[in-house]
């Protein structure tokens, strides 16, 4: 197990290096001098505002999660939820996909911090994920339609990526809501884990956990008004996320239309959500810079805007998330001792 863990860490390090090399190649291709010139004129005030918008984005996610937990009859401290959201950003950034992958971890640590049953916490993060997927697919469909009617290249590739994410979303919902299928998949995963560890799994407990989880999800089905509020909060955080990128470009004195920023941001996420490098590092940046260029944004501006945004949403988010994870673990250890 130790060798397997070391191999995984080494693989992730190599992927990080590869992602950074891709970014350096792009900068070199555009022109280091041009990129540095644009970078040096960054307005620190606007850049700081962009960072605080990022914090507001996280706050919107916390508010939505807290509301979902209340719907199902529990409560959680705002501070704990904020730490968990930060931790989630860290997990998203070190796994081969953007904006996803952290849900099981957040659910697990929430159940430990707030003493809420795991099937409850997991059902809330699944509902979050579904809401995000629905809104994201709707927003990106508008952008792809715009690309198609304007004859923008790569539109067909984006349609393929969009369709793939739609299929994965539908498949996930199908598996979640079909007890037998969910049980078979979870049981196979449990048996696979058992081969590499001394841990054993009780089939009856697994079956019961799945049933409890599905009952929790069905509880949300009859709460349409509450889910509309959650949907509005979901839309709010998407808008704030795009606004952050817009302010980043304002900080380098480039005033692109809000639609251009939104379209590029959404398309880069569309690619970044597919399993590539950790956090979409390299792949997402390449798509962002290329899409900005297609939409008539100068390459040097596109490169600096992308790098500044990734500094906040990737590097700072990863650092803060790692710190949050340490705090969470320390809190859980402290509660165990007490």
C-alpha positions as CSV (number, residue, x, y, z in Angstrom):
1,X,0.0,0.0,0.0
2,X,2.9,2.3,0.9
3,X,4.5,1.8,-2.6
4,X,1.1,2.4,-4.3
5,X,0.7,5.6,-2.4
6,X,4.2,6.8,-3.3
7,X,3.6,6.0,-6.9
8,X,0.4,8.0,-6.9
9,X,2.1,11.0,-5.3
10,X,5.0,10.8,-7.8
11,X,2.5,10.6,-10.7
12,X,0.6,13.7,-9.4
13,X,3.9,15.6,-9.1
14,X,4.8,14.7,-12.7
15,X,1.4,15.8,-13.9
16,X,1.9,19.2,-12.1
17,X,5.3,19.6,-13.8
18,X,3.7,18.7,-17.1
19,X,0.9,21.3,-16.6
20,X,3.4,24.0,-15.7
21,X,5.6,23.2,-18.7
22,X,2.5,23.5,-21.0
23,X,1.9,27.0,-19.5
24,X,5.6,28.0,-20.0
25,X,5.5,26.8,-23.6
26,X,2.4,28.9,-24.3
27,X,4.0,32.0,-22.7
28,X,7.2,31.4,-24.8
29,X,5.2,31.0,-28.0
30,X,3.2,34.3,-27.3
31,X,6.4,36.2,-26.4
32,X,7.9,36.5,-22.9
33,X,8.5,40.2,-23.3
34,X,4.9,41.0,-24.3
35,X,3.5,38.9,-21.4
36,X,5.8,40.6,-18.9
37,X,4.9,44.0,-20.2
38,X,1.2,43.4,-19.7
39,X,1.8,41.7,-16.3
40,X,3.7,44.8,-15.0
41,X,0.8,47.1,-15.5
42,X,-1.5,45.0,-13.2
43,X,-3.6,47.2,-10.9
44,X,-3.2,45.7,-7.5
45,X,-6.5,47.3,-6.2
46,X,-8.6,45.6,-8.8
47,X,-6.6,42.4,-8.4
48,X,-7.4,42.5,-4.6
49,X,-11.1,43.1,-5.5
50,X,-11.0,40.0,-7.7
51,X,-9.7,38.0,-4.7
52,X,-12.5,39.2,-2.4
53,X,-15.0,38.3,-5.1
54,X,-13.5,34.8,-5.0
55,X,-14.1,34.8,-1.2
56,X,-17.7,35.9,-1.9
57,X,-18.1,33.0,-4.3
58,X,-17.1,30.6,-1.6
59,X,-19.5,32.3,0.8
60,X,-22.4,31.7,-1.7
61,X,-21.4,28.1,-1.8
62,X,-21.4,27.9,2.0
63,X,-24.9,29.6,2.2
64,X,-26.3,27.1,-0.3
65,X,-24.9,24.1,1.5
66,X,-26.1,25.4,4.9
67,X,-29.6,25.9,3.4
68,X,-29.6,22.4,2.0
69,X,-28.6,20.9,5.4
70,X,-31.4,22.9,7.0
71,X,-34.0,21.6,4.5
72,X,-33.3,18.0,5.6
73,X,-33.6,19.0,9.3
74,X,-30.1,19.5,10.5
75,X,-27.8,22.5,11.1
76,X,-24.1,23.1,10.7
77,X,-21.7,25.9,11.8
78,X,-20.9,28.5,9.1
79,X,-17.2,28.4,10.1
80,X,-17.0,24.6,9.6
81,X,-18.8,24.7,6.3
82,X,-16.4,27.5,5.1
83,X,-13.4,25.4,6.0
84,X,-14.9,22.4,4.2
85,X,-15.6,24.4,1.1
86,X,-12.0,25.6,1.1
87,X,-10.8,22.1,1.6
88,X,-13.0,21.1,-1.4
89,X,-11.2,23.6,-3.6
90,X,-8.0,21.9,-2.6
91,X,-9.2,18.5,-3.5
92,X,-10.7,19.7,-6.8
93,X,-7.3,21.2,-7.7
94,X,-5.2,18.1,-7.0
95,X,-7.6,15.7,-8.8
96,X,-7.8,15.3,-12.6
97,X,-10.9,17.5,-13.0
98,X,-12.0,21.0,-12.2
99,X,-15.0,21.8,-10.1
100,X,-15.6,18.2,-9.0
101,X,-14.2,15.3,-6.9
102,X,-14.4,16.9,-3.5
103,X,-18.0,15.9,-2.6
104,X,-17.3,12.6,-0.8
105,X,-14.5,14.2,1.2
106,X,-16.7,17.2,2.2
107,X,-19.5,14.9,3.2
108,X,-17.2,12.7,5.2
109,X,-15.6,15.5,7.2
110,X,-18.9,17.3,7.7
111,X,-20.3,14.1,9.3
112,X,-17.3,14.0,11.6
113,X,-17.3,17.8,12.5
114,X,-21.1,18.2,13.1
115,X,-22.1,14.7,14.0
116,X,-24.6,14.4,11.1
117,X,-25.2,11.0,9.6
118,X,-23.0,10.4,6.5
119,X,-25.9,9.5,4.3
120,X,-27.4,12.9,5.1
121,X,-24.3,14.9,4.4
122,X,-23.6,12.9,1.2
123,X,-27.1,13.5,-0.1
124,X,-26.6,17.3,0.3
125,X,-23.4,17.4,-1.7
126,X,-25.0,15.2,-4.4
127,X,-27.9,17.7,-4.7
128,X,-25.3,20.5,-4.9
129,X,-23.5,18.7,-7.7
130,X,-26.7,18.1,-9.7
131,X,-27.7,21.7,-9.4
132,X,-24.3,22.9,-10.5
133,X,-24.3,20.5,-13.5
134,X,-27.8,21.6,-14.6
135,X,-26.9,25.3,-14.5
136,X,-23.5,24.7,-16.1
137,X,-25.0,22.7,-19.0
138,X,-27.6,25.3,-19.6
139,X,-25.1,28.2,-19.6
140,X,-22.6,26.3,-21.8
141,X,-25.4,25.3,-24.3
142,X,-26.0,29.1,-24.9
143,X,-22.3,29.7,-25.5
144,X,-21.9,26.7,-27.9
145,X,-25.0,27.8,-29.8
146,X,-23.4,31.3,-30.2
147,X,-20.2,29.6,-31.4
148,X,-22.1,27.6,-34.0
149,X,-24.1,30.4,-35.5
150,X,-21.0,32.6,-35.7
151,X,-18.9,29.8,-37.3
152,X,-16.3,29.8,-34.5
153,X,-13.8,26.9,-34.9
154,X,-13.7,24.0,-32.4
155,X,-17.5,24.4,-31.8
156,X,-18.1,20.7,-32.7
157,X,-15.4,19.6,-30.2
158,X,-17.1,21.6,-27.5
159,X,-20.4,20.0,-28.4
160,X,-18.8,16.6,-27.9
161,X,-17.4,17.6,-24.5
162,X,-20.8,19.0,-23.5
163,X,-22.6,15.8,-24.6
164,X,-20.1,13.7,-22.7
165,X,-20.7,15.7,-19.5
166,X,-24.4,15.4,-20.0
167,X,-24.2,11.7,-20.4
168,X,-22.0,11.4,-17.3
169,X,-24.6,13.5,-15.3
170,X,-27.5,11.4,-16.5
171,X,-25.6,8.1,-15.8
172,X,-24.8,9.3,-12.3
173,X,-28.4,10.1,-11.6
174,X,-29.5,6.7,-13.0
175,X,-27.0,4.8,-10.8
176,X,-27.8,6.8,-7.7
177,X,-31.6,6.2,-8.0
178,X,-31.4,2.5,-8.8
179,X,-30.7,0.6,-5.6
180,X,-29.6,-2.7,-7.1
181,X,-27.2,-1.1,-9.6
182,X,-25.7,1.3,-6.9
183,X,-25.3,-1.7,-4.6
184,X,-23.4,-3.7,-7.2
185,X,-21.1,-0.9,-8.0
186,X,-20.3,0.0,-4.4
187,X,-19.8,-3.7,-3.5
188,X,-17.3,-4.1,-6.4
189,X,-15.4,-1.0,-5.2
190,X,-15.5,-2.3,-1.6
191,X,-14.1,-5.7,-2.7
192,X,-11.4,-4.0,-4.7
193,X,-10.4,-1.9,-1.6
194,X,-10.4,-5.1,0.5
195,X,-7.8,-6.7,-1.8
196,X,-5.3,-3.9,-1.0
197,X,-6.1,-3.4,2.7
198,X,-7.1,-5.4,5.8
199,X,-10.4,-3.6,5.9
200,X,-13.6,-5.7,5.4
201,X,-17.0,-4.5,4.4
202,X,-20.4,-5.8,5.6
203,X,-22.7,-6.2,2.6
204,X,-25.8,-5.7,4.8
205,X,-24.4,-2.3,6.1
206,X,-23.6,-1.2,2.5
207,X,-27.1,-2.1,1.4
208,X,-28.6,-0.2,4.4
209,X,-26.4,2.9,3.8
210,X,-27.5,3.0,0.1
211,X,-31.1,2.8,1.1
212,X,-30.7,5.6,3.7
213,X,-28.9,7.7,1.2
214,X,-31.6,7.3,-1.5
215,X,-34.3,8.1,1.1
216,X,-32.5,11.3,1.9
217,X,-32.4,12.3,-1.8
218,X,-36.1,11.5,-2.2
219,X,-36.8,13.9,0.7
220,X,-35.5,16.7,-1.5
221,X,-37.9,15.7,-4.3
222,X,-40.9,17.2,-2.4
223,X,-39.1,20.5,-1.6
224,X,-39.4,22.2,-4.9
225,X,-39.5,25.8,-3.5
226,X,-36.5,25.2,-1.4
227,X,-34.6,23.7,-4.3
228,X,-35.5,26.8,-6.4
229,X,-33.7,29.0,-3.7
230,X,-30.7,26.6,-3.9
231,X,-30.8,27.0,-7.7
232,X,-30.7,30.8,-7.4
233,X,-27.7,30.5,-5.0
234,X,-26.1,28.2,-7.5
235,X,-26.6,30.7,-10.3
236,X,-25.2,33.5,-8.0
237,X,-22.0,31.7,-7.4
238,X,-21.5,31.0,-11.2
239,X,-22.1,34.7,-11.9
240,X,-19.7,35.8,-9.1
241,X,-17.1,33.3,-10.5
242,X,-17.3,34.9,-13.9
243,X,-17.3,38.4,-12.4
244,X,-14.0,37.6,-10.7
245,X,-12.5,36.8,-14.1
246,X,-13.9,40.0,-15.6
247,X,-12.4,42.1,-12.8
248,X,-9.0,40.4,-13.4
249,X,-9.1,41.7,-17.0
250,X,-10.0,45.2,-15.8
251,X,-7.0,45.0,-13.5
252,X,-4.7,44.8,-16.6
253,X,-6.7,47.7,-18.3
254,X,-8.5,45.5,-20.8
255,X,-12.3,46.0,-21.0
256,X,-13.7,43.0,-22.8
257,X,-17.4,42.4,-23.0
258,X,-18.9,40.4,-20.1
259,X,-20.1,37.8,-22.6
260,X,-16.6,37.2,-24.0
261,X,-15.3,36.6,-20.5
262,X,-18.2,34.4,-19.6
263,X,-18.0,32.3,-22.8
264,X,-14.3,31.7,-22.4
265,X,-14.6,30.9,-18.7
266,X,-17.4,28.3,-19.4
267,X,-15.7,26.7,-22.3
268,X,-12.4,26.3,-20.4
269,X,-14.4,24.7,-17.6
270,X,-16.1,22.4,-20.1
271,X,-12.7,21.1,-21.1
272,X,-11.3,21.3,-17.5
273,X,-14.1,19.1,-16.1
274,X,-12.9,16.2,-18.3
275,X,-10.2,14.1,-16.6
276,X,-6.9,15.6,-17.7
277,X,-4.2,17.0,-15.4
278,X,-4.8,18.0,-11.7
279,X,-7.3,20.8,-11.6
280,X,-7.3,21.0,-15.4
281,X,-3.8,22.6,-15.0
282,X,-2.3,23.3,-18.5
283,X,-5.3,22.0,-20.5
284,X,-7.8,24.5,-19.1
285,X,-5.2,27.4,-19.4
286,X,-4.5,26.5,-23.0
287,X,-8.3,26.4,-23.9
288,X,-8.8,29.8,-22.1
289,X,-6.0,31.5,-24.0
290,X,-7.0,30.0,-27.3
291,X,-10.7,30.9,-26.9
292,X,-9.8,34.5,-25.9
293,X,-7.7,34.8,-29.0
294,X,-10.5,33.4,-31.2
295,X,-12.8,36.1,-29.7
296,X,-10.3,38.8,-30.7
297,X,-8.6,39.3,-27.3
298,X,-4.8,39.9,-27.8
299,X,-2.7,36.8,-27.0
300,X,-0.5,38.6,-24.4
301,X,-3.7,40.0,-22.6
302,X,-5.3,36.6,-22.7
303,X,-2.2,34.9,-21.3
304,X,-1.8,37.4,-18.4
305,X,-5.5,37.4,-17.6
306,X,-5.6,33.6,-17.5
307,X,-2.4,33.4,-15.3
308,X,-3.7,36.0,-12.8
309,X,-7.0,34.3,-12.5
310,X,-5.4,30.9,-12.1
311,X,-3.2,32.4,-9.4
312,X,-6.3,33.1,-7.3
313,X,-8.5,30.1,-8.3
314,X,-5.8,27.5,-8.4
315,X,-2.6,28.4,-6.5
316,X,-4.1,30.5,-3.7
317,X,-7.2,28.2,-3.5
318,X,-4.9,25.1,-3.2
319,X,-2.8,26.7,-0.5
320,X,-5.8,27.9,1.6
321,X,-7.5,24.6,1.1
322,X,-4.5,22.6,2.3
323,X,-4.5,24.8,5.4
324,X,-8.2,24.3,5.9
325,X,-7.7,20.5,5.7
326,X,-5.1,20.6,8.5
327,X,-7.4,22.7,10.7
328,X,-10.3,20.3,10.1
329,X,-8.2,17.2,10.9
330,X,-6.9,19.0,14.1
331,X,-10.5,19.8,15.2
332,X,-11.6,16.2,14.7
333,X,-8.6,14.8,16.6
334,X,-9.3,17.3,19.4
335,X,-12.9,16.2,19.6
336,X,-11.9,12.5,19.7
337,X,-9.6,13.2,22.7
338,X,-12.3,15.0,24.6
